Amino acid sequence: MTTTRSGTLYLIPVALGEDNAPAVLPSATLEAVQKLRAFIVEDAKSARRFLRAAGYAHPLRETGFQILNEHTRENELDALLAPLLAGEDRGLMSEAGCPGIADPGEALVRRALDAGIRVAPLVGPCSILLALMASGMSGQHFTFRGYLPVDKRQRAQAIKALDARAEGATQIFIETPYRSAALFHALLEHCRQDTRVCVAADLTTLNEFVRTRTVAEWKEQPPELGRRPAVFLLYRGQP
């Protein structure tokens, strides 16, 4: 009796800028993408745009796309894993950056590992780590906090708690682009004056912006964030 060997789930980092995939993704990652004929994605339209920018040679009309986003239910994951269990390879993509990090793909990766499916992470940009690298804050002690609460009162409480935890340990968090400016102003309102705040926006693009200043200094010269995707970091003390 023979058993079918499962396929591989490739975790494909997506460029943080819309059209700069060849500039920020290593050749090994681009070559792995070329070999795949089906992908699990958050949005098929943006996935096709990324593949075009990455020089994907296979006709997109003949390429398979399955959707995995924040609305995907736990009981729908088995259908996404079925081709892998049948021996086919799949590529898992986030909207931007690395799948599985602040991304709905983590549930599929967990289920794939439980099923004995090989999971292969590929090399590419991660805005969280890039921001930490460029912040001048502690890279030895840090915590990623994901998204802060949207409710103003709860967000204020969360910021004050992070400000306290930032003593000797970098606190990293993100926000959807259209709320970046509001979050930044909330940081200035609720953090202590000497807390260092790093804003890292549009990373790896021509409009990249990375600055670290104290709250007091930011109040003198705040950035124009608008709807730019950004990572925020807090730190107190010497790295």
C-alpha positions as CSV (number, residue, x, y, z in Angstrom):
1,M,0.0,0.0,0.0
2,T,1.4,3.4,-1.0
3,T,0.7,6.7,0.7
4,T,0.6,10.1,-1.0
5,R,3.4,12.4,0.1
6,S,2.0,15.8,1.1
7,G,2.9,19.0,-0.7
8,T,4.8,21.9,0.7
9,L,3.2,25.1,2.0
10,Y,5.5,28.0,1.0
11,L,5.2,31.1,3.0
12,I,5.8,33.9,0.5
13,P,6.7,37.4,1.8
14,V,5.0,40.1,-0.3
15,A,6.8,43.4,-1.1
16,L,5.8,46.3,1.1
17,G,5.6,48.6,-2.0
18,E,3.3,47.7,-4.9
19,D,5.8,47.5,-7.7
20,N,9.2,46.9,-6.1
21,A,9.2,43.1,-5.6
22,P,12.3,42.4,-7.7
23,A,14.2,45.0,-5.7
24,V,13.4,43.7,-2.3
25,L,12.9,39.9,-2.7
26,P,16.0,37.6,-3.1
27,S,16.3,35.5,-6.3
28,A,15.6,32.3,-4.3
29,T,12.2,33.6,-3.2
30,L,11.3,34.7,-6.7
31,E,12.4,31.4,-8.2
32,A,10.2,29.5,-5.7
33,V,7.2,31.6,-6.6
34,Q,7.8,30.8,-10.3
35,K,7.4,27.1,-9.6
36,L,3.9,27.4,-8.0
37,R,0.6,27.2,-9.8
38,A,-1.8,27.9,-7.0
39,F,-1.8,30.3,-4.1
40,I,-3.7,31.0,-0.8
41,V,-4.2,34.7,-0.5
42,E,-6.1,37.5,1.3
43,D,-7.3,39.1,-1.9
44,A,-6.9,37.7,-5.4
45,K,-6.7,41.1,-7.1
46,S,-3.7,42.3,-5.0
47,A,-2.1,38.9,-5.3
48,R,-2.2,39.0,-9.1
49,R,-0.7,42.5,-8.9
50,F,2.2,41.3,-6.8
51,L,2.8,38.3,-9.1
52,R,3.0,40.6,-12.1
53,A,5.5,42.8,-10.3
54,A,7.5,39.7,-9.3
55,G,7.8,38.7,-13.0
56,Y,5.6,35.6,-12.6
57,A,5.7,33.9,-16.0
58,H,2.7,31.5,-15.7
59,P,-0.6,32.8,-17.2
60,L,-2.6,34.3,-14.3
61,R,-5.8,33.0,-15.8
62,E,-4.5,29.5,-15.4
63,T,-3.3,30.2,-11.8
64,G,-5.4,29.1,-8.8
65,F,-6.3,31.4,-6.0
66,Q,-8.0,30.4,-2.7
67,I,-9.0,33.1,-0.2
68,L,-7.9,33.2,3.4
69,N,-8.7,36.3,5.3
70,E,-10.1,37.5,8.6
71,H,-13.5,36.3,7.6
72,T,-12.4,32.7,7.0
73,R,-13.8,30.3,9.5
74,E,-11.8,27.6,11.3
75,N,-13.9,24.9,9.6
76,E,-13.0,26.2,6.1
77,L,-9.3,25.6,6.6
78,D,-9.6,21.9,5.7
79,A,-10.6,22.8,2.2
80,L,-7.4,24.9,1.9
81,L,-5.3,22.1,3.1
82,A,-6.9,19.4,0.9
83,P,-4.7,20.0,-2.2
84,L,-1.6,19.9,0.0
85,L,-2.6,16.6,1.6
86,A,-3.1,15.3,-2.0
87,G,0.6,16.2,-2.8
88,E,0.2,19.6,-4.4
89,D,2.4,22.6,-3.4
90,R,0.8,25.9,-2.4
91,G,2.1,29.4,-1.7
92,L,0.6,31.4,1.2
93,M,0.7,35.2,0.8
94,S,-0.2,38.1,3.0
95,E,-1.4,41.5,1.7
96,A,2.1,42.8,2.5
97,G,5.1,41.5,4.4
98,C,5.4,38.1,5.9
99,P,2.4,35.7,6.1
100,G,1.7,34.4,9.6
101,I,2.8,37.6,11.4
102,A,-0.1,39.8,12.3
103,D,-1.9,38.0,9.5
104,P,-4.7,35.4,9.3
105,G,-2.3,32.9,7.7
106,E,-1.1,31.8,11.1
107,A,-4.2,29.6,11.6
108,L,-3.5,27.7,8.3
109,V,0.2,27.3,9.2
110,R,-0.8,25.8,12.6
111,R,-3.2,23.4,11.0
112,A,-0.7,22.4,8.3
113,L,1.9,21.6,10.9
114,D,-0.6,19.5,12.9
115,A,-1.3,17.6,9.7
116,G,2.3,16.9,9.1
117,I,2.6,19.1,6.0
118,R,6.0,20.7,5.3
119,V,6.0,24.5,5.9
120,A,8.8,26.4,4.1
121,P,9.2,30.1,5.1
122,L,10.9,32.1,2.3
123,V,13.0,35.2,2.8
124,G,11.6,38.7,2.3
125,P,10.7,42.0,4.0
126,C,9.1,42.1,7.4
127,S,8.1,45.7,8.3
128,I,8.2,44.9,12.0
129,L,11.8,43.8,12.0
130,L,12.9,46.4,9.5
131,A,11.4,49.1,11.8
132,L,13.2,47.6,14.8
133,M,16.5,47.5,13.0
134,A,16.3,51.2,12.0
135,S,14.8,52.5,15.3
136,G,18.0,52.6,17.5
137,M,16.0,50.9,20.2
138,S,16.7,47.6,22.0
139,G,16.9,44.7,19.6
140,Q,17.7,42.4,22.5
141,H,14.5,42.9,24.5
142,F,11.4,43.7,22.5
143,T,7.7,42.7,22.2
144,F,5.4,42.9,19.3
145,R,1.9,43.9,20.5
146,G,0.0,43.8,17.2
147,Y,-2.9,46.2,16.9
148,L,-4.0,48.5,19.8
149,P,-7.7,48.9,20.6
150,V,-9.8,51.2,18.4
151,D,-11.9,52.5,21.2
152,K,-10.3,55.7,22.5
153,R,-10.6,55.0,26.2
154,Q,-9.2,51.4,25.8
155,R,-6.5,52.6,23.5
156,A,-5.4,55.3,26.0
157,Q,-5.2,52.6,28.7
158,A,-3.2,50.3,26.4
159,I,-0.7,53.1,25.5
160,K,-0.1,54.0,29.1
161,A,0.5,50.3,29.9
162,L,3.0,50.1,26.9
163,D,4.7,53.3,28.0
164,A,5.3,51.6,31.4
165,R,6.5,48.4,29.8
166,A,8.9,50.3,27.5
167,E,11.5,50.7,30.3
168,G,14.4,48.7,28.8
169,A,12.2,46.7,26.4
170,T,11.0,48.0,23.0
171,Q,7.3,47.9,22.4
172,I,6.3,47.4,18.8
173,F,2.8,47.8,17.3
174,I,1.0,48.6,14.1
175,E,-2.2,50.2,12.8
176,T,-4.2,50.2,9.6
177,P,-3.0,53.1,7.4
178,Y,-6.1,55.2,7.7
179,R,-5.8,55.2,11.5
180,S,-2.0,55.8,11.7
181,A,-2.2,59.6,12.3
182,A,-4.8,59.2,15.0
183,L,-2.7,56.6,16.8
184,F,0.4,58.8,16.6
185,H,-1.4,61.7,18.2
186,A,-2.7,59.4,20.9
187,L,0.9,58.4,21.6
188,L,1.8,62.0,22.1
189,E,-1.1,62.5,24.4
190,H,-0.7,59.5,26.7
191,C,3.1,58.8,26.7
192,R,5.6,60.5,29.0
193,Q,7.5,63.4,27.5
194,D,10.9,61.6,27.5
195,T,9.6,58.3,26.0
196,R,11.3,57.7,22.7
197,V,8.9,57.0,19.8
198,C,9.9,55.6,16.4
199,V,7.7,56.0,13.4
200,A,8.6,53.8,10.4
201,A,6.4,54.4,7.4
202,D,6.5,53.2,3.8
203,L,9.4,50.9,4.4
204,T,11.5,49.8,1.4
205,T,9.8,52.3,-0.8
206,L,11.0,55.6,-2.3
207,N,8.9,57.4,0.3
208,E,10.4,55.6,3.2
209,F,10.3,57.5,6.5
210,V,12.0,56.4,9.7
211,R,12.5,58.8,12.7
212,T,13.1,58.3,16.4
213,R,12.4,61.2,18.8
214,T,11.1,61.8,22.2
215,V,7.5,62.6,22.7
216,A,8.5,66.2,23.5
217,E,10.5,66.5,20.3
218,W,7.7,65.0,18.2
219,K,5.3,67.6,19.6
220,E,7.5,70.3,18.2
221,Q,7.6,68.7,14.7
222,P,5.0,66.0,14.1
223,P,5.2,64.0,10.8
224,E,2.6,64.1,8.1
225,L,1.4,60.5,8.2
226,G,-1.9,60.7,6.4
227,R,-2.9,57.2,5.4
228,R,0.7,55.8,5.2
229,P,1.3,52.2,6.5
230,A,3.5,52.6,9.6
231,V,5.1,50.7,12.4
232,F,5.3,52.4,15.8
233,L,7.9,51.6,18.5
234,L,8.3,52.9,22.1
235,Y,11.4,52.7,24.3
236,R,12.6,54.2,27.6
237,G,16.2,54.1,28.8
238,Q,19.5,53.2,27.0
239,P,19.5,50.2,24.6
